[in-house]
Every structure is written in structure tokens, then in C-alpha cells.
Amino acid sequence: MIFTDFPVITTALKAAVRAPSPHNTQPWFFEVGAEEIEVHLDEDRVLRVCDPDGREAWLACGAALLNIELAIAAARRLSSTELLPDPARPSLLARVELGGRHRTSAEELRLAAAIPRRYSNRRPFADQKVPAHLRVAAELAARTEGAWLLMVDEAGLLEATASLIRRADHLLAQDDAYQAESRAWTTGHGRDDGVPASAGGPRPAGGLLPVRHFHESEVSRPFEQDPVVAVLTTSDDRPQTRLRAGRAMQRVLLSATMAGLSASFYSQPMEIASTRAELRELIGGDRYPQTLFRLGYGYPGVPTPRRPLEAVVRERPRPE
Ligand SMILES: Cc1cc2nc3c(=O)[nH]c(=O)nc-3n(C[C@H](O)[C@H](O)[C@H](O)COP(=O)(O)O)c2cc1C
């Protein structure tokens, strides 16, 4: 089977690879049949230092999964998804099977159209307030996928969260292994993965939040005065829940894109066990923080590259 003979499958795979992933590692591969796509974790692309248990890679694969589902829905086909369908195949995270005809909703069409337009924007955002209805829409997007989006807008909580991000950023800056890993995925990495210089932002001139520095920028600029910071949380931290959290993260990012908003991540406190635990306590202690980002009105940036489909798609081996 040549997968490109199946247009819906090809469209869904092109959407899948546009998902965000830590350091643009694209930690996935896909096994396809005429009517199904399996999403697999590529262990060789999990960041050993900043993501030792692969949690962020699972989030990325969850995001790729939502893109597949939306692209299939936008192509007017039903689909059904099973998470972790086969304990004997640990790399297999999810299987999506195509079904019959589907009456696509306007929302599905808009979300699918946002997939190629979404990208991480590390530049300063405009000092323009994000209206309440868009914040509610982002919260609802997370709820649709069984997660929660906590807007960190109470002044004391925002300052405490920002201070935790700064502390984690400082600790990571002193960790040689972490810095080496980050450099390996930025400077001089392959041309179709890793974070290119064009995706970086200036250093914040003062301000509350430190943007992660992938490239040593000499330029510093003021960032927005009143950032909208959001933490995506889940009720537990099981593998299936991480996949669902990835879906929720992506639905939030796509609905933000749809509304003309930009986002950029602040994973520093998630990448040290003690600061992740502190963040959990800060937000009340019962839910698990999965990812943290800021939302706002950004100036246009540049999308990052992806590996070609041929590098990430394998034909599904036929059963004996
Ligand atoms: C779980 C996760 C954590 C991330 N953490 C950070 C981060 O801390 N800082 C950052 O600048 N980008 C972060 N990113 C964004 C990735 O670097 C980005 O998705 C990748 O380079 C692909 O670029 P794109 O989002 O523009 O498509 C994260 C992405 C994911 C999925």
C-alpha cells in the first residue's frame, strides 16, 4: 500500500505533523493502513534530560492525535479512537479508525483550518486585553477534552507563578546537561526538526516572565505588561491522561489561533520535579499541572519546519 493513494489519510498525516513538540523533536511515527492511523511514540526523540519520563513527548503525540481527528472530521468522515489499544506494543499510543460519512460542524472546520496557522510565538505580545469571552472559550476547549485550563490572573498567584518560572529557568541555566541538550536541538540541528533561530524572540527587558532562550539574542524588548498566563491541569497523571492533556492543549491552542491569539510555552517549572510539585501546590494541590503558556495578541512570526511524511510514516505490517 502506498499511503498517498488514500487522500484522507494523507491529509490527516499532514495535519498530525504540524503539532507542537518540545524543542520541535517531533517524537512520533505513524503506522497506516487504508482505513486507520496508529500514533506511535518515537523513544529516540524523547528529550532525556528535560523530559526523562517522556511526559512532554506524550503531550505532543496527544496534540498530533487531535490534529488527525480534526482533519478526518473536516474531510467529512467519522473516526473512532482507542487510546493505548495494545499493551504488547508499548510505542503504540493510539489507533484512529476511519468510519462512514460525517456531517462536519462549522467548529470542526475552523479548528482544522487553524492547524497549519498555529505556531509558538516567543515575541512580545501587544498590550491589548484578551476579552473575557475568549478566555472562557479557551477554558471550554480544555474541558471538551477532559482537562482544565486555569487562568492565572489573581495578582498574588500570577506573581508566585512567574517567580517559580524564573527560579526554574535559573536552575536549568546552570544545568550543563540541560543546556547541552537544548543546544543540540537548536544550533546546527537538522533543517527539518529542532528550533530554528527564526522562531526565537528577544530577551524580555524586565518584565514578569523569562522566555526560554534557544538562541542567544542580543536584542531585548519590553514584553506585554499584563500577560495572560494559563496552566493546563488534569485530575491524575496516568499515561492516558497525558495523551488527553495533549489533545486538550492542542484544542486550546487551535481555538486561540482561530480567535487571532498567539501562544508561547513556559515549561521550565514542569521540567524539574520539585518545581512541578511546587506549581501543583500553588494551584491548589489536587490537580496535576501538565503545561503552562501565555496567550495574547502577537505580531506575525514564522512557522517551524517539519520532517517530510516519508520520514515518519510506515505501512502497517499485515497480521500473519
Ligand atoms: C509539551 C511542550 C512543551 C514546550 N515547552 C516550551 C518551552 O518551555 N518554551 C518554548 O519556547 N517552547 C516550548 N514548546 C514549543 C516548542 O518548542 C514548539 O512547539 C516547537 O518548536 C514547534 O514549533 P511550533 O509550535 O511553532 O510549531 C513546547 C511544546 C510542547 C508541546
The ligand as an SDF file (V2000), in Angstrom:
LIG
                    3D

 31 33  0  0  0  0  0  0  0  0999 V2000
    4.8720   19.9790   25.8640 C   0  0  0  0  0  0  0  0  0  0  0  0
    5.5680   21.1420   25.1790 C   0  0  0  0  0  0  0  0  0  0  0  0
    6.4040   21.9760   25.9070 C   0  0  0  0  0  0  0  0  0  0  0  0
    7.0200   23.0850   25.3050 C   0  0  0  0  0  0  0  0  0  0  0  0
    7.7890   23.9170   26.0610 N   0  0  0  0  0  0  0  0  0  0  0  0
    8.3280   25.0390   25.5160 C   0  0  0  0  0  0  0  0  0  0  0  0
    9.0300   25.9920   26.3150 C   0  0  0  0  0  0  0  0  0  0  0  0
    9.1980   25.8180   27.5150 O   0  0  0  0  0  0  0  0  0  0  0  0
    9.4970   27.1120   25.7180 N   0  0  0  0  0  0  0  0  0  0  0  0
    9.3090   27.3570   24.3930 C   0  0  0  0  0  0  0  0  0  0  0  0
    9.7340   28.3950   23.9220 O   0  0  0  0  0  0  0  0  0  0  0  0
    8.6470   26.4740   23.5940 N   0  0  0  0  0  0  0  0  0  0  0  0
    8.1390   25.3340   24.1340 C   0  0  0  0  0  0  0  0  0  0  0  0
    7.4170   24.4690   23.3620 N   0  0  0  0  0  0  0  0  0  0  0  0
    7.1580   24.8070   21.9610 C   0  0  0  0  0  0  0  0  0  0  0  0
    8.0260   24.0140   21.0060 C   0  0  0  0  0  0  0  0  0  0  0  0
    9.3520   24.4480   21.0350 O   0  0  0  0  0  0  0  0  0  0  0  0
    7.4030   24.1410   19.6080 C   0  0  0  0  0  0  0  0  0  0  0  0
    6.1420   23.5320   19.6180 O   0  0  0  0  0  0  0  0  0  0  0  0
    8.2380   23.5220   18.5100 C   0  0  0  0  0  0  0  0  0  0  0  0
    9.4570   24.1960   18.3680 O   0  0  0  0  0  0  0  0  0  0  0  0
    7.4860   23.5250   17.1930 C   0  0  0  0  0  0  0  0  0  0  0  0
    7.1930   24.8470   16.8290 O   0  0  0  0  0  0  0  0  0  0  0  0
    5.7180   25.4050   16.6470 P   0  0  0  0  0  0  0  0  0  0  0  0
    4.9980   25.2850   17.9580 O   0  0  0  0  0  0  0  0  0  0  0  0
    5.9410   26.8340   16.2450 O   0  0  0  0  0  0  0  0  0  0  0  0
    5.0210   24.5970   15.5860 O   0  0  0  0  0  0  0  0  0  0  0  0
    6.8110   23.3450   23.9370 C   0  0  0  0  0  0  0  0  0  0  0  0
    5.9740   22.4810   23.1910 C   0  0  0  0  0  0  0  0  0  0  0  0
    5.3530   21.4010   23.8070 C   0  0  0  0  0  0  0  0  0  0  0  0
    4.4310   20.5140   23.0180 C   0  0  0  0  0  0  0  0  0  0  0  0
  1  2  1  0
  2  3  1  0
  2 30  2  0
  3  4  2  0
  4  5  1  0
  4 28  1  0
  5  6  2  0
  6  7  1  0
  6 13  1  0
  7  8  2  0
  7  9  1  0
  9 10  1  0
 10 11  2  0
 10 12  1  0
 12 13  2  0
 13 14  1  0
 14 15  1  0
 14 28  1  0
 15 16  1  0
 16 17  1  0
 16 18  1  0
 18 19  1  0
 18 20  1  0
 20 21  1  0
 20 22  1  0
 22 23  1  0
 23 24  1  0
 24 25  2  0
 24 26  1  0
 24 27  1  0
 28 29  2  0
 29 30  1  0
 30 31  1  0
M  END
$$$$
